[in-house]
Amino acid sequence: MLDVVWGGYILVFLLAAVPFFESAVVTPVAILAGLSAIPVFILAIGGNLITVYIVIVFIEKVKRWRKKEDDGKRTGRAKKIWDKYGLPGLTLLGPFFVGSHLTAFLALLFGGTKKQVSIWITISIAAWSLLLGLLVYFGIDWFNVENKFLENIFNQAQ
């Protein structure tokens, strides 16, 4: 029985670790699907942060890999945010424009230190997941929303 219950939560962790899907998306979707908010919040943030920290730790290898790809449009948007708002602005706004993984990479590329980027991206991921999760959680409660489609997706994973 315990394995069945944790299947949906494992899916939350894994999906949150995927670049461009991330915890800010997974948290509200999983709560809409009927999973408990606190474990979803913890697992989604954990999954997202693990892969972002991997980017930060292995930044030199990631830089070499990224040189092979041309991502001018996203990089341009991120550079505008960096120029206007600095590291805090990029890490707080970047996940919505380019994803948290690319935001961390670009923040390091633009001059942030590993420590600064780690702190700010952690704050950003946790804050957006918490905010969106709470909005969905209380919105479901307030409007008495049920979403059988999402519930079925996470229940099939169990």
PAMARTI-193246 format. One record per residue (C-alpha): x, z, y; residue number from 1. Coordinates in nm, 4 decimals, m for minus. Layout:
% residues N
+----------+----------+----------+-----+
|       c1 |       c3 |       c2 |   i |
+----------+----------+----------+-----+
|        X |        Z |        Y | NUM |
...
+----------+----------+----------+-----+
% end
This chain:
% residues 158
+----------+----------+----------+-----+
|       c1 |       c3 |       c2 |   i |
+----------+----------+----------+-----+
|   0.0000 |   0.0000 |   0.0000 |   1 |
|   0.2840 |   0.0831 |   0.2408 |   2 |
|   0.4367 |  m0.2634 |   0.1876 |   3 |
|   0.1080 |  m0.4266 |   0.2814 |   4 |
|   0.0816 |  m0.2283 |   0.6050 |   5 |
|   0.4389 |  m0.3035 |   0.7162 |   6 |
|   0.4199 |  m0.6815 |   0.6572 |   7 |
|   0.2629 |  m0.7440 |   0.9978 |   8 |
|   0.5135 |  m0.5150 |   1.1670 |   9 |
|   0.8051 |  m0.6940 |   1.0021 |  10 |
|   0.6603 |  m1.0197 |   1.1354 |  11 |
|   0.6496 |  m0.8655 |   1.4845 |  12 |
|   1.0190 |  m0.7723 |   1.4609 |  13 |
|   1.1232 |  m1.1157 |   1.3342 |  14 |
|   0.9149 |  m1.3149 |   1.5823 |  15 |
|   1.0392 |  m1.1040 |   1.8735 |  16 |
|   1.3968 |  m1.1900 |   1.7758 |  17 |
|   1.3299 |  m1.5632 |   1.8052 |  18 |
|   1.4502 |  m1.7107 |   2.1362 |  19 |
|   1.1726 |  m1.8285 |   2.3691 |  20 |
|   0.9079 |  m1.6435 |   2.1640 |  21 |
|   1.0334 |  m1.2933 |   2.2304 |  22 |
|   0.8790 |  m0.9497 |   2.2713 |  23 |
|   0.6790 |  m1.0246 |   2.5856 |  24 |
|   0.4755 |  m1.2745 |   2.3834 |  25 |
|   0.4718 |  m1.0943 |   2.0491 |  26 |
|   0.3628 |  m0.7553 |   2.1852 |  27 |
|   0.0268 |  m0.8605 |   2.3307 |  28 |
|  m0.0447 |  m1.1027 |   2.0454 |  29 |
|   0.0182 |  m0.8364 |   1.7793 |  30 |
|  m0.1932 |  m0.5810 |   1.9641 |  31 |
|  m0.4725 |  m0.8387 |   1.9931 |  32 |
|  m0.4357 |  m0.8896 |   1.6188 |  33 |
|  m0.5137 |  m0.5238 |   1.5640 |  34 |
|  m0.1715 |  m0.3732 |   1.4968 |  35 |
|  m0.0946 |  m0.0293 |   1.6398 |  36 |
|   0.0528 |  m0.0560 |   1.9900 |  37 |
|   0.3424 |   0.1904 |   1.9685 |  38 |
|   0.5094 |   0.0502 |   1.6546 |  39 |
|   0.4522 |  m0.3027 |   1.7867 |  40 |
|   0.6162 |  m0.2125 |   2.1158 |  41 |
|   0.9197 |  m0.0513 |   1.9493 |  42 |
|   0.9681 |  m0.3264 |   1.6891 |  43 |
|   0.9172 |  m0.6137 |   1.9340 |  44 |
|   1.1661 |  m0.4739 |   2.1826 |  45 |
|   1.4119 |  m0.3937 |   1.9027 |  46 |
|   1.3912 |  m0.7429 |   1.7548 |  47 |
|   1.4313 |  m0.9088 |   2.0936 |  48 |
|   1.7195 |  m0.6873 |   2.2050 |  49 |
|   1.9201 |  m0.7297 |   1.8862 |  50 |
|   1.9470 |  m1.1049 |   1.9295 |  51 |
|   2.0060 |  m1.0793 |   2.3059 |  52 |
|   2.2873 |  m0.8293 |   2.2446 |  53 |
|   2.4388 |  m1.0730 |   1.9948 |  54 |
|   2.4485 |  m1.3354 |   2.2728 |  55 |
|   2.6137 |  m1.0840 |   2.5066 |  56 |
|   2.8734 |  m0.9693 |   2.2537 |  57 |
|   2.9652 |  m1.3205 |   2.1447 |  58 |
|   2.9444 |  m1.4761 |   2.4923 |  59 |
|   3.2652 |  m1.6776 |   2.4586 |  60 |
|   3.1458 |  m1.8517 |   2.1427 |  61 |
|   2.8041 |  m1.9072 |   2.2976 |  62 |
|   2.9677 |  m2.0642 |   2.6064 |  63 |
|   3.1554 |  m2.3107 |   2.3862 |  64 |
|   2.8359 |  m2.3926 |   2.1946 |  65 |
|   2.6296 |  m2.4336 |   2.5146 |  66 |
|   2.8832 |  m2.6769 |   2.6664 |  67 |
|   2.7711 |  m2.9233 |   2.4008 |  68 |
|   2.4135 |  m2.9142 |   2.5353 |  69 |
|   2.2917 |  m3.0238 |   2.8761 |  70 |
|   2.0275 |  m2.7811 |   2.9995 |  71 |
|   2.0428 |  m2.8598 |   3.3693 |  72 |
|   1.6784 |  m2.7984 |   3.4578 |  73 |
|   1.6666 |  m2.4456 |   3.3172 |  74 |
|   2.0100 |  m2.3606 |   3.4454 |  75 |
|   1.9123 |  m2.4873 |   3.7897 |  76 |
|   1.6039 |  m2.2644 |   3.8029 |  77 |
|   1.8059 |  m1.9645 |   3.6882 |  78 |
|   2.0800 |  m2.0362 |   3.9454 |  79 |
|   1.8215 |  m2.0425 |   4.2261 |  80 |
|   1.6888 |  m1.7034 |   4.1145 |  81 |
|   2.0465 |  m1.5685 |   4.0878 |  82 |
|   2.1351 |  m1.6905 |   4.4365 |  83 |
|   1.8224 |  m1.5424 |   4.5909 |  84 |
|   1.7757 |  m1.2156 |   4.3980 |  85 |
|   2.1039 |  m1.1489 |   4.2145 |  86 |
|   2.1397 |  m0.9974 |   3.8683 |  87 |
|   1.8327 |  m0.7704 |   3.8840 |  88 |
|   1.6124 |  m1.0586 |   3.9982 |  89 |
|   1.7410 |  m1.2988 |   3.7348 |  90 |
|   1.7022 |  m1.0530 |   3.4488 |  91 |
|   1.3557 |  m0.9463 |   3.5603 |  92 |
|   1.2224 |  m1.2946 |   3.6369 |  93 |
|   1.4371 |  m1.5104 |   3.4077 |  94 |
|   1.2604 |  m1.4354 |   3.0785 |  95 |
|   0.9478 |  m1.6100 |   3.2077 |  96 |
|   1.1349 |  m1.9199 |   3.3179 |  97 |
|   1.4134 |  m1.9625 |   3.0625 |  98 |
|   1.3731 |  m1.6857 |   2.8013 |  99 |
|   1.5640 |  m1.3597 |   2.7706 | 100 |
|   1.8451 |  m1.5014 |   2.5566 | 101 |
|   1.9288 |  m1.7788 |   2.8006 | 102 |
|   1.8789 |  m1.5374 |   3.0910 | 103 |
|   2.1439 |  m1.3042 |   2.9469 | 104 |
|   2.3791 |  m1.5950 |   2.8890 | 105 |
|   2.3320 |  m1.7344 |   3.2387 | 106 |
|   2.3656 |  m1.3916 |   3.4012 | 107 |
|   2.7040 |  m1.3591 |   3.2321 | 108 |
|   2.7957 |  m1.7136 |   3.3276 | 109 |
|   2.7037 |  m1.6532 |   3.6934 | 110 |
|   2.9252 |  m1.3441 |   3.7135 | 111 |
|   2.7450 |  m1.0430 |   3.5693 | 112 |
|   2.9444 |  m0.8085 |   3.3476 | 113 |
|   2.8425 |  m0.7448 |   2.9878 | 114 |
|   2.7489 |  m0.3854 |   3.0749 | 115 |
|   2.5404 |  m0.4822 |   3.3801 | 116 |
|   2.3626 |  m0.7625 |   3.1973 | 117 |
|   2.2929 |  m0.5401 |   2.8961 | 118 |
|   2.1374 |  m0.2714 |   3.1146 | 119 |
|   1.9250 |  m0.5070 |   3.3245 | 120 |
|   1.8071 |  m0.7247 |   3.0360 | 121 |
|   1.7085 |  m0.4116 |   2.8407 | 122 |
|   1.5057 |  m0.2906 |   3.1385 | 123 |
|   1.3447 |  m0.6328 |   3.1739 | 124 |
|   1.2511 |  m0.6758 |   2.8077 | 125 |
|   1.1133 |  m0.3226 |   2.7804 | 126 |
|   0.9223 |  m0.3411 |   3.1086 | 127 |
|   0.7567 |  m0.6780 |   3.0427 | 128 |
|   0.6667 |  m0.5854 |   2.6847 | 129 |
|   0.5232 |  m0.2532 |   2.7959 | 130 |
|   0.3315 |  m0.4029 |   3.0879 | 131 |
|   0.1815 |  m0.6914 |   2.8900 | 132 |
|   0.1170 |  m0.4704 |   2.5886 | 133 |
|  m0.0653 |  m0.2113 |   2.8000 | 134 |
|  m0.2717 |  m0.4776 |   2.9758 | 135 |
|  m0.3794 |  m0.6220 |   2.6439 | 136 |
|  m0.4336 |  m0.2814 |   2.4833 | 137 |
|  m0.6532 |  m0.1510 |   2.7618 | 138 |
|  m0.8171 |  m0.4898 |   2.8095 | 139 |
|  m0.9217 |  m0.4939 |   2.4444 | 140 |
|  m1.0552 |  m0.1415 |   2.4766 | 141 |
|  m1.2291 |  m0.2093 |   2.8066 | 142 |
|  m1.3862 |  m0.5423 |   2.7088 | 143 |
|  m1.4223 |  m0.4592 |   2.3374 | 144 |
|  m1.2357 |  m0.7765 |   2.2368 | 145 |
|  m1.1916 |  m0.8765 |   1.8748 | 146 |
|  m0.9822 |  m1.1727 |   1.7692 | 147 |
|  m1.0283 |  m1.2471 |   1.4001 | 148 |
|  m0.7914 |  m1.5458 |   1.4077 | 149 |
|  m0.4946 |  m1.3347 |   1.5231 | 150 |
|  m0.5933 |  m1.0485 |   1.2946 | 151 |
|  m0.5857 |  m1.2890 |   0.9995 | 152 |
|  m0.2386 |  m1.4200 |   1.0895 | 153 |
|  m0.0837 |  m1.0744 |   1.0912 | 154 |
|  m0.2908 |  m0.9542 |   0.7953 | 155 |
|  m0.1734 |  m1.2519 |   0.5853 | 156 |
|   0.1843 |  m1.1521 |   0.6617 | 157 |
|   0.1115 |  m0.8136 |   0.5104 | 158 |
+----------+----------+----------+-----+
% end
